[in-house]
Every structure is written in C-alpha cells, then in structure tokens.
Amino acid sequence: MAKEDLIELKFRLSDGTDIGPNKYDPSTTVASLKEFILDRWPQDKEIAPKTINDVKLINAGKILDNNQTIAESRVPVGELPGGVITMHVVVRPPVLDKNNEKQPSKAPKHNRCGCTIL
C-alpha cells in the first residue's frame, strides 16, 4: 500500500488532550482504533475505559460502529488531502450494579437532616 493511501487520525479526549496523530490503513476497523486508544490511554486521567465497549468514537457528529472501517466512516466533504482527521473520544461512565445499590466511593456524601417546627 502506498503511503498516500494511509489516513492520518488523531483522537481528542474530553479534556482537550490528543492521542496521535498516527497513520492508518483505510481497511482498519473502528474496533481496532478503540484498542489502540485503550493501549495509549493516559495514566493520569480520573476516568479510564476498561473495554472497547466503554469508548465511543465520533467523527463529524456520527457515532462510529465497531464493525465499520475507516474508509466507510469517513466524511469526504471538506477534507483536505494529507490533512489530519480528528475523532472525538467519549468514555461511558461506570454503570452501577443494580443488585448492589452502593454508590461509588468517590461520590460526594449528602448530609440529610430534617427539621420540625411546632
């Protein structure tokens, strides 16, 4: 494959930091991109994804499916040849276990009190 056929992508995290840019083959799947993101996730972040299902990739306002390839998910309008495409990364917050209704330990504690006026 020629170098011109590779697509250059970077991934923007919610705090504005980036992972990349790196060049990818157009036949690379979104699931492979998510695995790359998991491998390079910054260690100093409070929220970190555990699996590829915890990560959503958004390109041009569209959430990408894991089985799509980069070529299928590209939006050709407005792209410059040789330009870097920025995909936004969203991490799903951890879901509370319905069987165990405990709040996460980092959740703020609420003081509850009641007053009665006679």
C-alpha positions as CSV (number, residue, x, y, z in Angstrom):
1,M,0.0,0.0,0.0
2,A,1.3,3.4,-0.9
3,K,1.9,6.0,1.8
4,E,-0.6,8.3,0.1
5,D,-3.4,5.8,0.8
6,L,-2.9,6.0,4.6
7,I,-5.3,8.1,6.6
8,E,-3.9,10.3,9.4
9,L,-6.1,10.4,12.5
10,K,-5.8,11.8,16.0
11,F,-8.2,11.2,18.9
12,R,-9.4,14.1,21.0
13,L,-10.2,13.3,24.6
14,S,-12.9,15.2,26.6
15,D,-10.3,17.3,28.4
16,G,-8.8,18.5,25.1
17,T,-5.7,16.3,25.1
18,D,-4.9,14.3,22.0
19,I,-3.8,10.7,21.3
20,G,-1.9,10.7,18.0
21,P,-1.7,11.6,15.2
22,N,-0.9,8.3,13.6
23,K,-1.5,6.9,10.1
24,Y,-3.8,4.0,9.4
25,D,-4.8,1.8,6.6
26,P,-8.4,2.6,5.3
27,S,-9.4,-1.0,6.0
28,T,-8.7,-0.7,9.7
29,T,-11.8,-1.2,11.8
30,V,-13.2,1.1,14.4
31,A,-12.8,-1.7,17.0
32,S,-9.0,-1.7,16.2
33,L,-8.9,2.0,16.7
34,K,-10.5,1.7,20.1
35,E,-8.0,-1.0,21.1
36,F,-5.2,1.4,20.1
37,I,-6.8,4.2,22.2
38,L,-7.1,1.8,25.2
39,D,-3.4,0.9,24.9
40,R,-2.3,4.6,24.8
41,W,-4.8,6.0,27.3
42,P,-3.1,8.5,29.6
43,Q,-2.5,7.1,33.1
44,D,-3.2,10.3,34.9
45,K,-6.9,10.5,33.9
46,E,-9.6,10.0,36.5
47,I,-11.9,8.2,34.1
48,A,-10.4,5.4,32.1
49,P,-12.2,2.9,29.8
50,K,-11.8,-0.8,30.6
51,T,-13.0,-2.3,27.3
52,I,-13.7,-1.1,23.8
53,N,-17.4,-1.0,24.6
54,D,-16.7,1.8,27.1
55,V,-15.4,4.0,24.3
56,K,-17.4,5.9,21.7
57,L,-15.7,7.4,18.6
58,I,-17.4,10.3,17.0
59,N,-16.5,11.6,13.5
60,A,-18.3,14.6,12.0
61,G,-21.1,14.2,14.6
62,K,-21.7,10.5,13.9
63,I,-21.0,7.7,16.4
64,L,-19.0,5.0,14.7
65,D,-19.8,1.3,14.8
66,N,-17.1,-1.2,15.8
67,N,-17.5,-3.2,12.6
68,Q,-17.1,-0.1,10.3
69,T,-13.8,0.5,8.6
70,I,-12.1,3.9,8.5
71,A,-12.9,4.2,4.8
72,E,-16.6,3.6,5.5
73,S,-16.8,6.1,8.3
74,R,-15.0,9.0,6.6
75,V,-16.9,12.1,5.6
76,P,-15.4,13.3,2.3
77,V,-16.9,16.8,2.3
78,G,-14.4,19.4,3.4
79,E,-11.4,17.0,3.9
80,L,-8.1,18.3,2.7
81,P,-5.7,15.8,1.1
82,G,-3.0,15.0,3.6
83,G,-4.9,16.6,6.4
84,V,-5.3,15.1,9.9
85,I,-8.8,13.9,10.8
86,T,-9.8,14.5,14.4
87,M,-12.1,11.9,16.0
88,H,-13.7,12.7,19.4
89,V,-13.5,10.1,22.1
90,V,-16.3,9.7,24.7
91,V,-16.0,7.4,27.7
92,R,-19.1,5.9,29.1
93,P,-19.4,6.4,32.9
94,P,-19.3,3.3,35.0
95,V,-22.7,1.8,35.5
96,L,-23.9,1.0,39.0
97,D,-24.7,-2.6,39.6
98,K,-28.5,-3.0,40.1
99,N,-28.0,-5.9,42.5
100,N,-25.7,-3.9,44.7
101,E,-27.0,-0.3,45.1
102,K,-23.9,1.1,46.8
103,Q,-22.7,4.4,45.5
104,P,-19.2,4.6,44.1
105,S,-16.7,5.6,46.8
106,K,-15.7,8.8,45.1
107,A,-19.3,10.1,45.0
108,P,-20.0,13.1,47.3
109,K,-21.8,12.3,50.5
110,H,-25.0,14.1,51.2
111,N,-25.9,15.1,54.7
112,R,-29.6,14.6,55.2
113,C,-31.4,16.1,58.1
114,G,-34.9,17.1,58.9
115,C,-36.4,19.9,61.0
116,T,-39.8,20.0,62.6
117,I,-41.3,23.3,63.7
118,L,-44.1,23.1,66.3
